[in-house]
Amino acid sequence: MRLLTATQFAFNIGFYAVLPYLATHLGSGLGMAGWLVGLVLGLRTFSQQGLFVVGGALTDRYGPRPVVLAGCALRIAGFGWLAFAGSTATVIAAVLLIGFAAALFSPAVESEAAREAVRHERATGSPRAHVLALFSAAGQAGAFLGPLLGSLLLLLGGGFRAACLAGALVFVAVLAGHARLMPHRERVRGVPEAEAETAATTPTAQPGRPALRAVFANRAFLLLCLAYSGYLVAYNQLYLSLPVEVQRATGSEAALGWLFALSSLLVVAVQLPLTRFSARRIAPRTALITGLAVVAAGFAAVPLTPAGPRGLLPAATFVVLLTLG
């Protein structure tokens, strides 16, 4: 679990050193129209979240190790390509490669983290939610440091290209670490062998079409996916709409990095205690509904833009409520 947690931390450092500044690079650096910038960002999101099912199916069939290694290699190539891409076609190809890389390694890492959380719960009795909260907090710590790394490179005059190359170097380190340290699926320790075998192999028992049919036949799971897709639409506004709002409210995007840092810092500081509280006091269904309502409140705050120096407050409120939700 330590390797997986460190992986999530490093993934987000490399990714968020680039992503917050992509829209500005496309619009100001390459002169793309606003609709084209939105299209490029949307294609990146689709090639990532929209193709998670591909990464999940490959992980079920081949195990997490080869899928994670392939995803890291593609992310390195994508960042390297984006660093030097100057035309619309090459930019789109690079961001599609970057997104598909995450569609490979994210389901592999997250499914393995969930498996390890179940193993830990069975072995120690500690709720799996605590382990998963630590995994999430590590990712958000990386998301906190990534924009700061990108900002530092921009301030030093390296520009967007330097941020992309730095992100690629992070993934080179991740690839090397996983090639050396990531094992094949291990047997669960501390539980009976038969139970361990079941825990380790159940997700891969029916790879391919039978597994997909089972997924699409599960209505409760599909409803959960629908609710979560709404959350993803909301969450991605941090990178699609927030830069536009900050530019409109303040005349520049100077505060954008600080707002991303605020979001990540909130998760690092609040994720674990809030998870412990909700696990003891709130049913999962209630927690889900409450979280989505808080996210909706964040969007409702954005139109309430005061005049003068406080014009950034609605954007900050949006970031806080979206993160807490």
N, C-alpha and C positions, 0 to 999 in steps of 0.2 A: 504493500500500500504506500510505502514511502516513495518508491520510484514513481508510482502513478501520481501522487500528490505533487512531487517535484516536477513531473512532466507537465501537469496542468499549469503550474506556476510559470514554467519556462515558455510553454506555448503562448500564453497570454502576453508575456513580456515581448516576445518577437512579433506577435500579431498587432498588438496595440501600440507598438512603436511606429506603425505604418498607418493603420486604418483611420485614426482621427484626422489625419492630414490628407487623406486621399481625395476627398471632395474638393478641397482647396487647390490641390495640385492639378486636378482635372480641369477645374474652372479657370483658375488664375494662371497656372503654369502652362497648360496645354491649350487654353482658350476654348474649351468645350462649352456648348450651350447648356443651360440649366436642365433641360429635359434629357439631354444626352448624359449628363452627370448622373441624374437619377436613374437612367436606364443601366448605366455601367454598375452603379452600386446595387441596383436591384438584381442584376444578373449575378453579381458576386454572392449575394444572399441566397438566391435560388440554387446556385451551383453548390452551395454549402448545405444549408438546412434542407433544401428541396431534394437533395440526393443522399441524405442520411440513410435511407433505406438500402441504398447500394452498399455503403460501408458496413451497415449492420449485417446484410446478407453475406458479404465477403468474410466478415469476422466470424459469423456462425459456421461458415464452411471451412475456413483455413486457420482460424484462431487469431488472436489479437496481434501477435508479434509481427508477422509479415505485412499485415495491413497497416500497422503503425509505421513501420519502416518505409513502406511505399508512400504513405501520406507525407511523411517528413521529407522524403526525396522530392516529391512533387512540389511541396511548399517552398523548398529551397530554389527549385527551378523557377517557380512562379514569381517569387520576390526578385530574383536576379533578372528575369525578363521584364518585370514591371519597372525596375530601376532604369532601364534604358529604352523603354517603349515610348515612342513619340507619335504614333498614329492611332486613330480610333480602333482600327482592327487589331493592332498589336496589344493595345491596352485591354481590350475586351478579352482577347485570348489569354493574357496574363492573369487577369482577375478571375476568369473561369478556372484556370489551373489552380490558383490560390484557393478558391472556394472548394473545388473538388478535392483538393488535398485534405481539407478539414472534414469533408464528407467521408473520407476514409478513416483518418485517425481519431476523430472525435467519438464516433460510436464505439470504436474499438477500446479506447481508453475508458470511456464512461461506463460501458458494459462490464469491463473488467473491474472498475472501481465498485460498481454495484455488487458484483460477485464477491469481491473481497470484503465489502461491508457485511454481507450476509454471513460469510465465514467468520468474521470477527464477532458478530452477534451470537452465533451458535457457540463459539468457543468461549466467550467471556460473559455473555448475557447483556453486554452494553448495546443499547439501541443502535441499529444501523444508521438512523438519521444523524447521529453524532458524527460518525465516520464520514458520511456524505457531506455534512456541513463543513467539516474540516477540508475536504476535497474542494468544495465550492469556494471556501475562504482563500485557499491557496491560489485558485484561479483568479480571484478578484484582486489578490495582492499583486499578482503579475499584471493584471489589467490596470492597477494603480501605477506601477513602475514603468510600464510600457510607454504611455504618453509622455511621461517625464523624460524618458530616454529619447523619444522622438523630438520633443521640444528642445532638449539640450543639443542634439545634432543640428537642428534647424538654427538655433542661436549661434552655434559655432561656425555656421556658414556651409555646412555640409549639404544642406538642402534635402529634398525628398529622396533623392537617389541614395544618399548616405543612410537615411532611415531604412530604406528597403534592403540595402546591403547588410546593415546591422541586424535587421530581422532575419535575413537569410543565415547569418552567422550563428544566431541563437539556435536556429533549427539544425544547423550542422552539428552543434554541440549536443542537441537532443537526439539526433540520429545516431551519433557516435555512442552516446550513453545507452541508448536502447539496444543497439547492436551488440553491445558488450554485456549489459546487465539484465535485459528483459528476458525472463525465462519463458518456456512454453507453459501452458496451463499446469499448475501444480495441484497435487492432491490436497484436500482440506486437512489441516492439522488440528488435532484436539477433538475430532468427532469420529464416529465409527466409519470404517472404510466404505461400506455400502452407501451410507449417507453422503460421504464426501464425494464418491463417484457420481451420485445423483446431482449434487450441487454443482459439480464441475462440468457435467456433460449435458444437463437438461437443455440449455439454450441451443446446443448443437445437435440435438437428437433428430430433428427433422429439418435439415437445411433445405433451401430452395423453395419450390412451389408449395409443398405441404405446409411449411412454416408460414408462408405468406397467406395461404388460405385460412389458417388458424387465426392469424392476426386480423384479417378483414371480417372474420365471422364474430369477432369479439366486439359487440356494440359498445359496451362500457369503455373499453380501451379506445375505440374510435372517437367517442364523445370527449374523452380526456384529451386526445390528440387535437380535436377541434378547438377546445378551450385553450390548449397550449399554443396552437397556431395563432390565436388572437393575441396572446401574450407576446409571441415573437414579433408580430406586426408592430405592436406597441414598443417593444424593446429596441427594435431596429431604428426607431425614430431618433434615438440618441445619435445615430450616425447619418441619418438621412435628413431630418428636419431640424434638429438642434443646432447644427452649424448655421443654417439659414436664419433661425430665430436670434441667435447670438449676434450675427452680423447685422440684422435689422435693428435690434435693440440697442447695440452699443457702437455700431459703425465699424467693427473689426471682429476678428475671431480670436483675439488675444486671450480671452477668458475661457476658451473652449477646453484647453488642456486642463485647466483647474477644475472645470465642471466634471470632466471624465475622472479626474483624480478624486473628487468628492464622492462620486458614485462608488468607486472601488474602495475608498477608505471606509465608507459606510458599511459595505458588505464585510470587510475585514473586521471592523469593530463590533458589528451588530449581529452578523450571521449566526455565530455559535450560541450566544445567549438567547437570541430570539428563537432559535430552533429548540433549545432546551425548554424554554417557556411553553412554546406551542405544543411540543410533544407531551407535556404534562397536563396542560390546561385546555387545549383546543383539539377538536376532532379534525382529521385531515380534510374532510369535505368543507367544514367551516373555515379552516385556514385557507383553502384554495379560493373560496368565494370572497373572503375578506381581502386577500391579497389582490385579486383582480379589481375589487372595488377601489382599493387604494391607488392602483395604477390608473384607473379611470379618473379619479380625483386629480391626479397629476396633470392629465390632459386638460381638465376643466380649468386649471389654474393658468394655463398659458395665455388665453385671450385677455386676462386681467393685467394688462401691461401698464404700469404707472409711468408718468412722464418723468424726465430728469435722470439723475444718477441711479435711481432705483429700478431702472428698466430691465435689469438683469434678474430681478427677484423672481418673476414668474418662471423663467428658465431654470433657475436654481431650485425652485419649489417642484417643478416637473421632475428634475433629476432625483431629488430626495424621495418623492413619493413613488416614482417608478422603481427606484432601487429598493425601498422598503417593501413595496408590494411584491 
